[in-house]
Amino acid sequence: MTSKYRDDDASRLRLAVARISRHLRAVDVSSALTPTQASLLSTVVRGGRLGLSELSALEGLAQQNLHRRMVAETEKAREIVASHGLDP
């Protein structure tokens, strides 16, 4: 089967994506969200109400890993809120 793409198209695309990713990380240093959190949020915004299994499947993450990350980040957020004397 012949392809309409040249052999080096995948390599060039990979390089371009890596450069864009590097640039976005540098620009978004002050973001409160990690790249994984931003991706999860984007998926939920696009997909609406999703169960944990649906979200993990869409993100390509194991459900247990996703749950652990969500719990860890929730606990971290609670600690930050509590340390500032705010009511969660």
GUKEPA-595761 format. One record per residue (C-alpha): residue number from 1; residue in one letter; y, x, z. Coordinates in nm, 4 decimals. Each point is the difference from the previous one (the first is absolute). Layout:
! GUKEPA-595761
PT  kolvo  zado        py        px        pz
PT    NUM     A         Y         X         Z
...
***
This chain:
! GUKEPA-595761
PT  kolvo  zado        py        px        pz
PT      1     M    0.0000    0.0000    0.0000
PT      2     T    0.3334    0.1450   -0.0978
PT      3     S    0.3056   -0.0270    0.2171
PT      4     K    0.3548   -0.0498   -0.1126
PT      5     Y    0.1096    0.2428    0.2726
PT      6     R    0.0117    0.3758   -0.0329
PT      7     D   -0.2210    0.2122    0.2233
PT      8     D    0.2922    0.1261    0.2028
PT      9     D    0.1535   -0.3446    0.0664
PT     10     A   -0.1869   -0.0428    0.3300
PT     11     S    0.1090    0.3443    0.1195
PT     12     R    0.3608   -0.0631   -0.0957
PT     13     L   -0.0051   -0.3399    0.1684
PT     14     R   -0.1531    0.1491    0.3168
PT     15     L    0.2733    0.2639    0.0101
PT     16     A    0.2745   -0.2597   -0.0509
PT     17     V   -0.1381   -0.2202    0.2785
PT     18     A   -0.0243    0.2987    0.2345
PT     19     R    0.3627    0.0932   -0.0700
PT     20     I    0.1213   -0.3557    0.0524
PT     21     S   -0.2010   -0.0273    0.3209
PT     22     R    0.1413    0.3290    0.1296
PT     23     H    0.3522   -0.1165   -0.0840
PT     24     L   -0.0482   -0.3344    0.1752
PT     25     R   -0.1340    0.1691    0.3136
PT     26     A    0.3027    0.2289    0.0081
PT     27     V    0.2436   -0.2869   -0.0497
PT     28     D   -0.1715   -0.2320    0.2477
PT     29     V   -0.0340    0.2422    0.2922
PT     30     S    0.1974   -0.2272    0.2314
PT     31     S   -0.2161   -0.3041   -0.0696
PT     32     A   -0.1604   -0.1609    0.3008
PT     33     L   -0.3081   -0.0780   -0.2100
PT     34     T   -0.2776    0.2348   -0.0984
PT     35     P   -0.1144   -0.0172   -0.3638
PT     36     T   -0.3088   -0.1964    0.1116
PT     37     Q    0.2122   -0.2465    0.1948
PT     38     A    0.2368   -0.0447   -0.2930
PT     39     S   -0.2945   -0.0658   -0.2296
PT     40     L   -0.1504   -0.2526    0.2425
PT     41     L    0.3323   -0.1771    0.0383
PT     42     S    0.0467   -0.0134   -0.3750
PT     43     T   -0.3479   -0.1462   -0.0446
PT     44     V    0.0647   -0.2680    0.2626
PT     45     V    0.3380   -0.0863   -0.1535
PT     46     R   -0.1611   -0.0383   -0.3437
PT     47     G   -0.3170   -0.1718    0.1196
PT     48     G    0.1316   -0.2243    0.2757
PT     49     R   -0.2201   -0.0758    0.2974
PT     50     L   -0.3031    0.2241   -0.0227
PT     51     G   -0.2895    0.0453    0.2334
PT     52     L   -0.0901    0.3467    0.1199
PT     53     S   -0.3017    0.0176   -0.2327
PT     54     E    0.2100   -0.1054   -0.3016
PT     55     L    0.2735    0.2485    0.0836
PT     56     S   -0.2445    0.2863    0.0526
PT     57     A   -0.1731   -0.0797   -0.3320
PT     58     L    0.3306   -0.0100   -0.1893
PT     59     E    0.1095    0.3291    0.1567
PT     60     G   -0.3371    0.1692   -0.0465
PT     61     L   -0.0321    0.0720    0.3720
PT     62     A   -0.2933   -0.0609    0.2313
PT     63     Q    0.0727   -0.3028    0.2164
PT     64     Q   -0.0654    0.1979    0.3207
PT     65     N    0.2462    0.2727   -0.1040
PT     66     L    0.2648   -0.2537   -0.0900
PT     67     H   -0.0468   -0.1786    0.3318
PT     68     R    0.0197    0.3277    0.1949
PT     69     R    0.3194    0.0985   -0.1805
PT     70     M    0.1594   -0.3385    0.0588
PT     71     V   -0.0899    0.0032    0.3700
PT     72     A    0.1232    0.3576    0.0440
PT     73     E    0.3326   -0.0734   -0.1715
PT     74     T    0.0446   -0.3233    0.1969
PT     75     E   -0.0568    0.1857    0.3258
PT     76     K    0.2432    0.2737   -0.1042
PT     77     A    0.2634   -0.2625   -0.0843
PT     78     R   -0.0515   -0.1700    0.3367
PT     79     E    0.0474    0.3319    0.1806
PT     80     I    0.3226    0.0685   -0.1909
PT     81     V    0.1344   -0.3479    0.0742
PT     82     A   -0.0951    0.0272    0.3677
PT     83     S    0.1549    0.3478    0.0317
PT     84     H    0.3327   -0.1464   -0.1121
PT     85     G   -0.0194   -0.2792    0.2578
PT     86     L   -0.0360   -0.2688   -0.2643
PT     87     D   -0.2166   -0.3078    0.0325
PT     88     P   -0.2764    0.0014   -0.2620
***
